[in-house]
Amino acid sequence: MTRRRGLSVRLKLALSYAGFLMIAGALLLAVVWVWLLRYVPDGNISGPGPFIPNRGDLVRAFAPAAAWALAFLLVFGLVGGWILAGRMLAPLRRITDATRRAAAGSLSHRIELDGPDDEFHELADSFDAMLARLEAHVDEQRRFAANASHELRTPLAITQTLLDVARSDPDRDADELIERLRAVNTRAIDLTEALLVLSRAEQRAFARESVDLSLVAEDASETLLPVAEARGVSISTSGEVVPVVGSPTLLRQLVANLVHNAIVHNLPEGGTVEVTTARDDDRAQLTVENTGALLSPMLVGTLTEPFQRGSERTRGDQHAGVGLGLAIAKSIAEAHDGTIVLAGRPDGGLRVTVSLPVGPA
């Protein structure tokens, strides 16, 4: 980006330093004139004794020296100001170079400015932190785009294959083909809707209002009760009334995703899901626990990544989802200035704790 031609900041600072020295020198000369020379008589004060200079003699002797002093201050101010300004603006040049590299697409570069903890150092640290967040965000978006394109390509490829088979075999059962196409299309729609919810949560494009988190938990649990009964899983909901501020739709989606994940990744028969709400000072706590297989800490740490599934046995399950449930829950919690923590239970299963700011009652 071209900059309009004009004086540089370094030259402006050098001129400012020189101007300040000239003003200070002029004020000093004025003080000498006011407080010293004006008391010297202007007439002839020479007598029979030694020569005594009058005011005119002192002015004629003092004026050239004062002019040379001002000239020296001007040169000294310009040279010294140019050097000092260069040293002061050196960190700014490093920040400018890093900004240009970032604008060119290089987000891995860091300024790592050393020296005193001044305003430039604070600016450089803030810029490094911003670059780190941008790099992590870009990497996450690239990974997410690659996973999303892969997941969306799968149902489209299956649909294409089914249509090709049906065209080559006119005697194929149409009802079976329609049913399989409907299942594939439903999965593609679910994936698209999940991506839209995730994008909406990340952009924080929603209206906020007061919501009772305990009612949201009960509503989500009751909605998913048929799914739990079909899998032989029992759901229990308890806790105190906890008000939060946010989007009722997104918060319901958050709880529903957590409960749905707890149902799907549970024991084949006789599993349990416990949903509790509590208040801890100025934070609202939502906890969803489920029984199930033992989970390694490494696996638990990746469950909030998009398109990650907890176990292979759920991939063919019609209720298994598209692998975005926990990723959406994490984005919704962060969009509401909250956090989500996953931990494996000692006896198997998963415990998910969501912490949100408490809203007005």
C-alpha positions in Angstrom: 0.0 0.0 0.0 1.5 3.3 -1.1 1.9 6.1 1.4 1.3 9.7 0.5 4.6 11.6 0.1 5.4 13.8 3.1 7.8 14.2 6.0 8.6 11.0 7.8 8.0 10.5 11.5 11.7 10.4 12.2 12.3 13.7 10.4 9.3 15.2 12.3 10.7 14.1 15.6 14.2 15.4 14.7 12.7 18.8 13.8 10.7 18.8 17.0 13.8 18.1 19.1 15.8 20.8 17.2 12.9 23.3 17.6 12.6 22.5 21.3 16.4 23.2 21.8 16.1 26.5 19.8 13.2 27.6 21.9 15.0 26.6 25.1 18.1 28.5 24.0 16.1 31.6 23.0 14.4 31.6 26.4 17.7 31.3 28.1 19.1 34.3 26.2 15.9 36.2 27.0 16.4 35.5 30.7 20.0 36.8 30.4 18.7 40.0 28.7 15.9 40.6 31.1 17.7 39.8 34.4 21.2 41.0 33.6 21.8 43.3 30.6 18.9 45.6 31.3 20.6 46.7 34.5 23.7 47.8 32.7 23.7 51.5 31.8 23.5 52.4 28.1 25.6 55.6 28.2 29.3 56.1 28.5 30.4 54.9 31.9 34.1 55.0 31.3 36.1 57.1 33.8 39.7 57.8 34.6 40.0 54.2 35.7 39.9 51.0 33.7 37.5 50.6 30.8 33.9 49.6 31.8 31.7 48.4 29.0 28.2 49.7 28.7 25.0 47.9 27.5 25.8 48.4 23.9 29.3 47.0 24.3 27.9 43.9 26.0 25.2 43.4 23.3 27.7 43.7 20.5 30.0 41.2 22.2 27.1 38.9 23.2 25.1 38.8 20.0 27.6 36.9 17.8 28.2 34.4 20.5 24.5 33.9 21.0 23.9 33.5 17.3 26.7 30.9 17.1 25.1 29.1 20.1 21.7 29.0 18.5 23.2 27.7 15.3 25.0 25.0 17.3 21.8 24.1 19.1 20.0 23.8 15.7 22.6 21.5 14.2 23.0 19.5 17.4 19.2 19.2 17.7 18.8 18.0 14.2 21.6 15.5 14.3 20.9 14.3 17.9 17.1 14.2 17.2 17.6 12.2 14.0 19.7 9.6 15.9 17.4 9.5 19.0 14.3 9.3 16.8 15.9 6.4 14.8 16.6 4.5 18.1 13.2 5.2 19.4 11.4 4.1 16.2 13.5 1.0 15.6 10.9 -1.3 17.3 8.2 0.3 15.2 10.0 -0.7 12.0 10.1 -4.3 13.2 6.4 -4.1 13.9 5.8 -2.7 10.5 7.8 -5.4 8.8 5.9 -8.1 10.7 2.6 -6.4 9.7 3.6 -6.5 6.1 4.6 -10.2 6.3 1.3 -11.0 7.9 -0.6 -9.1 5.2 1.3 -11.2 2.7 0.0 -14.3 4.3 2.8 -15.3 6.7 1.2 -15.7 10.1 4.0 -17.8 11.6 6.3 -14.8 12.0 6.6 -13.3 15.5 8.2 -10.0 16.5 9.5 -11.2 19.9 10.6 -7.7 20.8 13.2 -7.5 23.6 14.2 -4.5 25.6 12.4 -2.5 28.3 8.7 -3.1 29.0 7.4 0.1 27.3 4.5 0.9 25.0 6.3 -0.5 21.9 7.0 -3.8 23.8 3.3 -4.0 24.8 2.2 -3.3 21.2 4.6 -6.0 19.9 3.4 -8.6 22.5 -0.3 -7.8 21.6 0.5 -8.2 17.9 2.3 -11.5 18.5 -0.7 -12.7 20.5 -3.0 -11.6 17.7 -0.9 -13.4 15.1 -1.0 -16.6 17.2 -4.8 -16.5 17.4 -5.1 -15.8 13.7 -2.8 -18.6 12.8 -4.7 -21.0 15.1 -8.0 -19.8 13.7 -6.8 -20.1 10.1 -5.4 -23.6 10.7 -8.7 -24.6 12.4 -10.7 -23.2 9.5 -8.6 -25.0 6.9 -8.9 -28.3 8.8 -12.6 -27.7 9.2 -13.1 -26.9 5.5 -11.2 -30.1 4.5 -13.2 -32.2 6.9 -16.5 -30.6 5.8 -15.8 -31.1 2.2 -14.9 -34.7 2.8 -18.1 -35.3 4.9 -20.3 -33.6 2.3 -18.6 -35.4 -0.6 -19.5 -38.8 0.9 -23.3 -38.6 0.7 -23.1 -37.0 -2.7 -20.8 -39.8 -3.9 -23.2 -42.4 -2.5 -26.2 -40.7 -4.2 -24.3 -40.7 -7.5 -23.5 -44.4 -7.1 -27.1 -45.4 -6.3 -28.4 -43.4 -9.3 -25.8 -45.0 -11.6 -26.7 -48.5 -10.4 -30.4 -47.8 -10.8 -29.9 -46.5 -14.3 -27.9 -49.6 -15.3 -30.4 -52.0 -13.7 -34.0 -50.9 -14.6 -35.5 -53.9 -12.8 -34.0 -52.8 -9.4 -36.5 -52.3 -6.6 -37.5 -48.6 -6.7 -38.7 -48.6 -3.1 -35.4 -49.7 -1.7 -33.6 -47.1 -3.9 -35.8 -44.3 -2.6 -35.4 -45.4 1.0 -31.6 -45.4 0.7 -31.6 -42.1 -1.1 -33.8 -40.6 1.6 -31.4 -41.8 4.3 -28.4 -40.3 2.4 -30.2 -37.1 1.8 -31.3 -36.8 5.4 -27.7 -37.2 6.5 -26.5 -34.5 4.1 -29.3 -32.1 5.4 -28.3 -32.8 9.0 -24.7 -32.1 8.2 -25.5 -28.8 6.4 -27.8 -27.7 9.3 -25.0 -28.5 11.8 -22.5 -26.5 9.8 -24.9 -23.5 9.7 -25.5 -23.7 13.5 -21.7 -23.9 14.1 -21.1 -20.9 11.8 -23.9 -18.9 13.6 -22.4 -19.7 17.0 -18.9 -18.7 15.9 -20.1 -15.4 14.5 -22.2 -14.7 17.7 -25.1 -13.6 15.4 -27.9 -14.0 17.8 -30.1 -12.0 20.2 -29.6 -12.4 23.9 -32.2 -12.8 26.6 -32.6 -14.2 30.1 -32.8 -18.0 30.0 -33.3 -20.6 32.9 -30.6 -23.2 32.2 -32.4 -25.8 34.3 -35.6 -25.5 32.1 -33.4 -25.8 29.0 -31.8 -29.0 30.4 -35.2 -30.5 31.2 -36.6 -29.6 27.8 -33.6 -31.1 26.0 -33.8 -34.3 28.1 -37.5 -34.8 27.5 -37.1 -34.3 23.7 -34.4 -37.0 23.5 -36.2 -39.4 25.9 -37.5 -41.6 23.0 -34.0 -42.0 21.6 -32.7 -43.0 25.1 -35.5 -45.5 25.6 -34.9 -47.1 22.3 -31.3 -47.7 23.3 -32.1 -48.8 26.9 -30.5 -45.7 28.5 -32.1 -43.8 31.4 -31.9 -40.0 31.8 -32.1 -38.2 35.1 -32.3 -34.4 35.4 -31.8 -32.4 38.6 -30.3 -29.2 39.9 -31.3 -25.7 40.9 -32.7 -22.8 38.9 -29.8 -21.0 37.2 -30.4 -17.9 35.0 -28.1 -17.1 32.2 -28.2 -14.6 29.3 -28.0 -15.9 25.8 -29.9 -17.4 22.9 -32.6 -19.9 24.0 -32.3 -21.7 20.7 -28.5 -22.1 20.8 -28.5 -23.0 24.5 -31.1 -25.7 23.9 -28.9 -26.9 21.0 -25.9 -27.0 23.3 -27.7 -29.1 25.9 -29.4 -31.3 23.3 -26.0 -32.1 21.7 -24.4 -33.0 25.0 -27.3 -35.2 26.0 -27.5 -36.8 22.6 -23.8 -37.5 22.6 -24.2 -39.0 26.1 -27.0 -41.3 24.9 -25.3 -42.5 21.7 -21.9 -43.1 23.3 -23.3 -45.1 26.2 -23.5 -48.7 27.2 -25.6 -51.0 24.9 -28.1 -51.7 27.6 -28.7 -50.2 31.1 -26.6 -47.1 30.7 -27.4 -43.9 32.4 -27.2 -40.1 31.6 -27.2 -37.6 34.4 -27.9 -33.9 33.7 -27.4 -31.5 36.6 -27.4 -27.7 36.9 -25.8 -25.7 39.7 -24.6 -22.2 40.6 -21.0 -21.5 41.7 -20.8 -17.9 42.7 -21.1 -15.9 39.5 -21.0 -19.0 37.2 -23.7 -21.4 36.0 -22.6 -25.0 35.8 -24.2 -27.6 33.5 -22.9 -31.1 33.9 -23.7 -34.1 31.7 -22.4 -37.5 32.7 -22.8 -40.8 31.0 -21.7 -44.3 31.5 -19.7 -46.1 28.8 -16.3 -47.4 27.8 -13.1 -46.1 29.3 -11.7 -43.2 27.4 -8.1 -42.2 27.1 -7.1 -38.6 27.9 -5.7 -38.3 24.4 -9.1 -39.2 22.9 -11.0 -37.0 25.2 -8.9 -34.0 24.2 -9.9 -34.4 20.5 -13.7 -34.9 21.0 -14.5 -31.2 20.6 -12.8 -31.2 17.2 -15.2 -31.2 14.2 -16.1 -34.6 12.8 -14.6 -36.5 15.7 -16.5 -39.5 17.0 -15.9 -41.2 20.2 -16.2 -44.8 19.0 -16.3 -46.7 15.8 -19.5 -48.6 16.8 -21.6 -45.5 16.3 -20.7 -44.8 12.7 -23.4 -47.0 11.3 -26.0 -45.8 13.9 -28.8 -43.7 12.5 -28.7 -41.6 15.7 -24.9 -41.2 15.7 -25.0 -37.8 14.1 -22.4 -36.2 11.9 -19.5 -35.7 14.3 -20.2 -32.0 15.0 -22.2 -32.3 18.3 -19.4 -31.5 20.7 -17.8 -29.0 18.4 -21.1 -27.1 18.1 -21.5 -27.3 21.9 -18.0 -25.8 22.4 -18.7 -23.0 19.9 -22.0 -22.1 21.6 -20.4 -22.1 25.0 -17.6 -19.8 23.9 -20.1 -17.6 22.1 -21.8 -17.1 25.4 -18.5 -16.2 27.1 -18.4 -19.7 28.7 -16.1 -22.7 28.8 -16.6 -26.4 28.2 -14.4 -29.1 29.9 -14.4 -32.8 29.0 -13.1 -35.5 31.3 -13.2 -39.3 31.2 -14.9 -40.9 34.2 -12.8 -43.4 36.2 -15.4 -46.2 35.8 -16.0 -45.4 32.1 -17.9 -42.8 30.2 -17.6 -39.1 29.9 -18.3 -36.0 32.1 -18.9 -32.7 30.3 -19.0 -29.5 32.4 -20.2 -26.3 30.8 -19.6 -23.0 32.7 -21.5 -19.9 31.8 -21.8 -16.4 33.3 -24.8 -16.1 35.6 -27.4 -13.7 34.4 -30.0 -11.6 36.2 -32.7 -13.5 38.0 
